[in-house]
Amino acid sequence: MSDVKPVIRTVPLRAPLDASGLPRKHPAAAASQVTSGESPEQRPHIPAPREGESMSLGHTTRVTTAEIREIFARLMPHLPKQLQKVEPNPSGWGLRFVFTAFTGREPRPSVPAAFYQDPKLRRVSEDVDPAEHRLRELADHIASDVYERALELWKDAAYVADLRQVVKDAPERWRAYEREVKALEAAYAYLRTPEAAREWPSALSRLVDAQARTQVAADGFDVRGEEIAEVHSKHLYADLGRDQALARAGYPEAAAWHLAEPDHYHRGQHFAGSNDVPLAEIARRLIAEQDAHVAKVARLSGTTN
């Protein structure tokens, strides 16, 4: 293991800025005032180390009390309104951002253009003013982290919101399919009983009816299944998994639903060994297996009716 210790720099803010964004020599209370039109309750809670203490923003970067206050005073007008609290990360490095819940219907979070135009946040060369350069670099780093986390949460919320919009009666349609396929399995199993031999045509007729109802139910679920699959594909890179997103949308039972990839719903043919097929194809395969078995029994037994 290397004996080299990380370099820790603590640079206090030398002077507040004037309206042009340049340092000035006399105090200015305006830098930490609440933004016009913003009540104190709307401002996120910002960590405030005691005087003489510092906070870690990384393995080699620490900020003083004066710096953290000044940074967030400048950032305040540009932070997402959902940001509720900023606190030290439990890991000991960096900051943790707490947000109120996103609906997923807000505009996609991104650092606003006003941030880059703010005279107190525009980049300053280190050669011109080392302290200001450092302060503004830290502010840029924090703003990027805030909006990166906000975007992650918003993506998950948008995923859930889109699912809620398309699921509709999918649970009822899935239950209908389960009832019909259960009835189909019972009708097929009955053919193996001695009783079925005494009413073979009627038993076969009931099987055919059950097959038709199962196919209709599978087709019906696929209407919703395709829409759900399209939402899954749209949010492929969200942090939430598919079952997790459906559960958060209010459908924990959806883990049992059979869904294919969106482009598989209108294929004319499917690979025989693939289960990434619509529910209608699953039903069609089951019915084909039953029909082949019944036909073989009829052929081997000499049954023609």
RODO-2510 file (C-alpha; in nm, 4 decimals, decimal comma):
residues 305
     n   res          X          Y          Z
     1     m     0,0000     0,0000     0,0000
     2     s     0,1287     0,3474    -0,0852
     3     d     0,2510     0,5687     0,2015
     4     v     0,1617     0,8837     0,0081
     5     k    -0,1034     1,0797     0,1945
     6     p    -0,3772     1,2676     0,0073
     7     v    -0,3275     1,6386    -0,0261
     8     i    -0,5941     1,8316     0,1628
     9     r    -0,6384     2,1950     0,0785
    10     t    -0,8564     2,4326     0,2755
    11     v    -0,8902     2,7731     0,1175
    12     p    -1,1167     3,0212     0,2956
    13     l    -1,3251     3,2633     0,0937
    14     r    -1,1175     3,5790     0,0885
    15     a    -1,3978     3,8225     0,0116
    16     p    -1,7610     3,8193    -0,1038
    17     l    -1,8468     3,9232    -0,4568
    18     d    -2,0148     4,2254    -0,6037
    19     a    -2,2896     4,2100    -0,8685
    20     s    -2,0327     4,1608    -1,1431
    21     g    -1,9083     3,8416    -0,9813
    22     l    -1,5693     3,9849    -0,8844
    23     p    -1,4329     3,9962    -0,5285
    24     r    -1,4801     4,3103    -0,3245
    25     k    -1,3107     4,4125    -0,0032
    26     h    -1,6029     4,5151     0,2151
    27     p    -1,8670     4,2758     0,3582
    28     a    -2,1886     4,2151     0,1722
    29     a    -2,4716     4,0434     0,3527
    30     a    -2,6668     4,0038     0,0305
    31     a    -2,4689     3,6953    -0,0708
    32     s    -2,6412     3,4810     0,1891
    33     q    -2,9850     3,6409     0,1806
    34     v    -3,2895     3,4407     0,0776
    35     t    -3,3555     3,4682    -0,2937
    36     s    -3,6255     3,7226    -0,3743
    37     g    -3,9725     3,5690    -0,3612
    38     e    -3,8467     3,2556    -0,1821
    39     s    -3,9556     3,1834     0,1740
    40     p    -3,7119     3,0250     0,4212
    41     e    -3,9332     2,7127     0,4309
    42     q    -3,8735     2,6599     0,0586
    43     r    -3,4977     2,6584     0,0939
    44     p    -3,3297     2,3183     0,1356
    45     h    -3,1601     2,2508     0,4661
    46     i    -2,7880     2,2933     0,4098
    47     p    -2,5239     2,1433     0,6407
    48     a    -2,3463     2,4086     0,8435
    49     p    -2,0270     2,2875     1,0122
    50     r    -1,9262     2,4736     1,3251
    51     e    -1,6687     2,7450     1,2867
    52     g    -1,3240     2,5969     1,2528
    53     e    -1,4555     2,2658     1,1143
    54     s    -1,4559     2,1541     0,7525
    55     m    -1,6498     1,9077     0,5336
    56     s    -1,5230     1,6506     0,2859
    57     l    -1,6231     1,6693    -0,0796
    58     g    -1,3891     1,3918    -0,1846
    59     h    -1,0710     1,2138    -0,0906
    60     t    -0,8578     1,5240    -0,1399
    61     t    -1,1024     1,8126    -0,1088
    62     r    -1,2372     1,9744     0,2039
    63     v    -1,4454     2,2895     0,2368
    64     t    -1,4606     2,5313     0,5248
    65     t    -1,7722     2,6615     0,6948
    66     a    -1,7370     2,9931     0,5130
    67     e    -1,6971     2,8187     0,1774
    68     i    -1,9980     2,5885     0,2126
    69     r    -2,2179     2,8799     0,3148
    70     e    -2,1001     3,0954     0,0279
    71     i    -2,1294     2,8141    -0,2261
    72     f    -2,4901     2,7374    -0,1387
    73     a    -2,5804     3,1056    -0,1150
    74     r    -2,4747     3,1339    -0,4777
    75     l    -2,6311     2,8030    -0,5824
    76     m    -2,9665     2,8604    -0,4109
    77     p    -3,1442     3,0279    -0,7061
    78     h    -3,0389     2,7436    -0,9360
    79     l    -3,1189     2,4357    -0,7248
    80     p    -3,4176     2,2090    -0,8085
    81     k    -3,7270     2,3008    -0,6112
    82     q    -3,7573     1,9338    -0,5057
    83     l    -3,4268     1,9499    -0,3178
    84     q    -3,5184     1,9286     0,0494
    85     k    -3,1960     1,8692     0,2352
    86     v    -2,8213     1,8447     0,1859
    87     e    -2,6222     1,6478     0,4390
    88     p    -2,2842     1,4793     0,4721
    89     n    -2,2792     1,1395     0,3063
    90     p    -2,2840     0,8570     0,5654
    91     s    -1,9750     0,7150     0,3922
    92     g    -1,7841     1,0224     0,5084
    93     w    -1,7100     1,1472     0,1578
    94     g    -1,9146     1,3978    -0,0327
    95     l    -2,2733     1,5098     0,0142
    96     r    -2,6067     1,3326     0,0199
    97     f    -2,9053     1,5042    -0,1406
    98     v    -3,2607     1,4468    -0,0178
    99     f    -3,5485     1,5325    -0,2492
   100     t    -3,9236     1,5454    -0,2186
   101     a    -4,0896     1,2862    -0,4410
   102     f    -4,0842     1,3439    -0,8151
   103     t    -4,4022     1,2724    -1,0109
   104     g    -4,2155     1,1979    -1,3327
   105     r    -4,4215     1,4603    -1,5093
   106     e    -4,1907     1,7506    -1,4271
   107     p    -3,9461     1,8728    -1,6929
   108     r    -3,6340     1,6581    -1,7119
   109     p    -3,3930     1,7911    -1,4462
   110     s    -3,0812     1,9611    -1,5811
   111     v    -2,8522     2,2384    -1,4685
   112     p    -3,0344     2,5554    -1,5792
   113     a    -2,8805     2,7917    -1,8309
   114     a    -2,8998     3,0690    -1,5700
   115     f    -2,6405     2,8826    -1,3651
   116     y    -2,3800     2,9249    -1,6380
   117     q    -2,4750     3,2909    -1,6872
   118     d    -2,4605     3,3824    -1,3187
   119     p    -2,1757     3,6334    -1,2655
   120     k    -2,1026     3,4745    -0,9257
   121     l    -2,0676     3,1270    -1,0773
   122     r    -1,8953     3,1860    -1,4101
   123     r    -1,5487     3,0362    -1,4270
   124     v    -1,2547     3,2429    -1,3075
   125     s    -0,8984     3,1534    -1,3993
   126     e    -0,6870     3,0196    -1,1167
   127     d    -0,4132     3,2590    -1,2236
   128     v    -0,6488     3,5554    -1,1750
   129     d    -0,7942     3,4529    -0,8390
   130     p    -0,7119     3,1104    -0,6885
   131     a    -0,9750     3,1320    -0,4135
   132     e    -1,2535     3,2319    -0,6524
   133     h    -1,1453     2,9659    -0,9013
   134     r    -1,1658     2,6994    -0,6324
   135     l    -1,4988     2,8234    -0,4995
   136     r    -1,6617     2,8253    -0,8400
   137     e    -1,5167     2,4868    -0,9339
   138     l    -1,6658     2,3416    -0,6157
   139     a    -2,0015     2,5058    -0,6884
   140     d    -2,0010     2,3580    -1,0387
   141     h    -1,9144     2,0151    -0,8974
   142     i    -2,1935     2,0312    -0,6388
   143     a    -2,4518     2,1555    -0,8908
   144     s    -2,3623     1,8690    -1,1255
   145     d    -2,3996     1,6161    -0,8439
   146     v    -2,7347     1,7620    -0,7365
   147     y    -2,8820     1,7422    -1,0840
   148     e    -2,7321     1,4007    -1,1540
   149     r    -2,9111     1,2621    -0,8481
   150     a    -3,2292     1,4536    -0,9331
   151     l    -3,2240     1,3037    -1,2828
   152     e    -3,1857     0,9502    -1,1457
   153     l    -3,4897     0,9952    -0,9222
   154     w    -3,6900     1,1641    -1,1970
   155     k    -3,6180     0,8797    -1,4407
   156     d    -3,7551     0,6273    -1,1930
   157     a    -4,0625     0,8433    -1,1300
   158     a    -4,1229     0,8904    -1,5032
   159     y    -4,0963     0,5124    -1,5542
   160     v    -4,3555     0,4476    -1,2849
   161     a    -4,5849     0,7230    -1,4138
   162     d    -4,5745     0,5813    -1,7676
   163     l    -4,6573     0,2333    -1,6380
   164     r    -4,9562     0,3611    -1,4440
   165     q    -5,0840     0,5142    -1,7642
   166     v    -5,0742     0,1927    -1,9696
   167     v    -5,1431    -0,0927    -1,7256
   168     k    -5,5158    -0,0135    -1,7084
   169     d    -5,7069    -0,3450    -1,6908
   170     a    -5,4033    -0,5695    -1,7382
   171     p    -5,4560    -0,7370    -1,3961
   172     e    -5,8118    -0,8375    -1,4916
   173     r    -5,6980    -0,9601    -1,8324
   174     w    -5,4202    -1,1667    -1,6752
   175     r    -5,6623    -1,3214    -1,4255
   176     a    -5,8966    -1,4045    -1,7132
   177     y    -5,6124    -1,5833    -1,8907
   178     e    -5,5192    -1,7749    -1,5755
   179     r    -5,8804    -1,8922    -1,5349
   180     e    -5,9049    -2,0052    -1,8948
   181     v    -5,5702    -2,1837    -1,9060
   182     k    -5,6579    -2,3611    -1,5811
   183     a    -5,9868    -2,4749    -1,7333
   184     l    -5,8000    -2,5852    -2,0458
   185     e    -5,5559    -2,7929    -1,8434
   186     a    -5,8483    -2,9579    -1,6638
   187     a    -6,0273    -3,0362    -1,9914
   188     y    -5,7081    -3,1851    -2,1345
   189     a    -5,6386    -3,3903    -1,8221
   190     y    -5,9952    -3,5281    -1,8348
   191     l    -5,9213    -3,6954    -2,1674
   192     r    -5,6928    -3,9396    -1,9848
   193     t    -5,9693    -4,0647    -1,7562
   194     p    -6,1858    -4,3731    -1,8253
   195     e    -6,4923    -4,1511    -1,8109
   196     a    -6,3713    -3,9550    -2,1137
   197     a    -6,3725    -4,2712    -2,3280
   198     r    -6,7479    -4,3026    -2,2763
   199     e    -6,8095    -3,9519    -2,4104
   200     w    -6,5062    -3,8949    -2,6299
   201     p    -6,6626    -3,6563    -2,8832
   202     s    -6,8131    -3,4426    -2,6080
   203     a    -6,4869    -3,4387    -2,4114
   204     l    -6,2983    -3,3330    -2,7230
   205     s    -6,5555    -3,0658    -2,7946
   206     r    -6,5113    -2,9188    -2,4470
   207     l    -6,1341    -2,9210    -2,4991
   208     v    -6,1701    -2,7309    -2,8275
   209     d    -6,3945    -2,4738    -2,6594
   210     a    -6,1441    -2,4314    -2,3755
   211     q    -5,8623    -2,3903    -2,6273
   212     a    -6,0520    -2,1139    -2,8071
   213     r    -6,1272    -1,9268    -2,4842
   214     t    -5,7629    -1,9533    -2,3753
   215     q    -5,6413    -1,8145    -2,7074
   216     v    -5,8838    -1,5216    -2,6869
   217     a    -5,7740    -1,4455    -2,3291
   218     a    -5,4066    -1,4589    -2,4302
   219     d    -5,4702    -1,2257    -2,7227
   220     g    -5,6536    -0,9886    -2,4891
   221     f    -5,3710    -0,9722    -2,2394
   222     d    -5,1174    -0,9122    -2,5154
   223     v    -5,2925    -0,5864    -2,6023
   224     r    -5,1865    -0,4512    -2,2629
   225     g    -4,8682    -0,6553    -2,2529
   226     e    -4,7335    -0,4876    -2,5640
   227     e    -4,7979    -0,1399    -2,4199
   228     i    -4,6272    -0,2343    -2,0936
   229     a    -4,3329    -0,3834    -2,2828
   230     e    -4,2945    -0,0597    -2,4802
   231     v    -4,2709     0,1361    -2,1539
   232     h    -4,0092    -0,1075    -2,0242
   233     s    -3,8093    -0,0568    -2,3427
   234     k    -3,8433     0,3219    -2,3239
   235     h    -3,7030     0,3233    -1,9700
   236     l    -3,4385     0,0589    -2,0319
   237     y    -3,1698     0,2614    -1,8543
   238     a    -3,3662     0,3554    -1,5429
   239     d    -3,2322     0,2308    -1,2110
   240     l    -3,5548     0,0423    -1,1397
   241     g    -3,5926    -0,3130    -1,2633
   242     r    -3,9086    -0,4099    -1,4500
   243     d    -4,0806    -0,5943    -1,1665
   244     q    -3,9668    -0,3274    -0,9218
   245     a    -4,1116    -0,0499    -1,1381
   246     l    -4,4445    -0,2307    -1,1741
   247     a    -4,4564    -0,2931    -0,7998
   248     r    -4,3922     0,0747    -0,7328
   249     a    -4,6700     0,1579    -0,9791
   250     g    -4,9044    -0,0478    -0,7612
   251     y    -4,8886    -0,3892    -0,9303
   252     p    -4,6633    -0,6258    -0,7308
   253     e    -4,8478    -0,9212    -0,8835
   254     a    -4,7109    -0,8211    -1,2245
   255     a    -4,3975    -1,0261    -1,1574
   256     a    -4,6035    -1,3256    -1,2766
   257     w    -4,7193    -1,1611    -1,6006
   258     h    -4,5769    -1,2943    -1,9256
   259     l    -4,4309    -1,0101    -2,1311
   260     a    -4,2211    -1,0203    -2,4463
   261     e    -3,9985    -0,7567    -2,6022
   262     p    -4,2033    -0,4984    -2,7953
   263     d    -4,0825    -0,5997    -3,1413
   264     h    -4,1855    -0,9617    -3,0809
   265     y    -4,5584    -0,8901    -3,0646
   266     h    -4,6061    -0,8633    -3,4401
   267     r    -4,3576    -1,1187    -3,5669
   268     g    -4,5021    -1,3753    -3,8000
   269     q    -4,2722    -1,6480    -3,6719
   270     h    -4,0913    -1,7128    -3,3454
   271     f    -3,7920    -1,9292    -3,2634
   272     a    -3,9167    -2,2592    -3,1264
   273     g    -3,6794    -2,2596    -2,8298
   274     s    -3,7403    -1,8989    -2,7233
   275     n    -3,9770    -1,7979    -2,4450
   276     d    -3,9398    -1,4291    -2,5331
   277     v    -4,2669    -1,4472    -2,7214
   278     p    -4,6133    -1,2984    -2,6686
   279     l    -4,8590    -1,4790    -2,4455
   280     a    -5,0653    -1,5646    -2,7533
   281     e    -4,7700    -1,7646    -2,8868
   282     i    -4,7391    -1,9483    -2,5539
   283     a    -5,1077    -2,0407    -2,5777
   284     r    -5,0741    -2,1417    -2,9436
   285     r    -4,7837    -2,3754    -2,8609
   286     l    -4,9783    -2,5341    -2,5761
   287     i    -5,2803    -2,5920    -2,7982
   288     a    -5,0618    -2,7340    -3,0758
   289     e    -4,9066    -2,9824    -2,8315
   290     q    -5,2516    -3,0908    -2,7145
   291     d    -5,3786    -3,1301    -3,0701
   292     a    -5,0731    -3,3358    -3,1683
   293     h    -5,1209    -3,5639    -2,8686
   294     v    -5,4915    -3,6146    -2,9360
   295     a    -5,4224    -3,6862    -3,3041
   296     k    -5,1562    -3,9427    -3,2139
   297     v    -5,3899    -4,1138    -2,9674
   298     a    -5,6599    -4,1283    -3,2342
   299     r    -5,4158    -4,2723    -3,4884
   300     l    -5,2726    -4,5364    -3,2558
   301     s    -5,6115    -4,6378    -3,1169
   302     g    -5,7899    -4,6419    -3,4481
   303     t    -6,0376    -4,3855    -3,3195
   304     t    -6,1914    -4,1868    -3,6031
   305     n    -6,4616    -3,9924    -3,4209
***
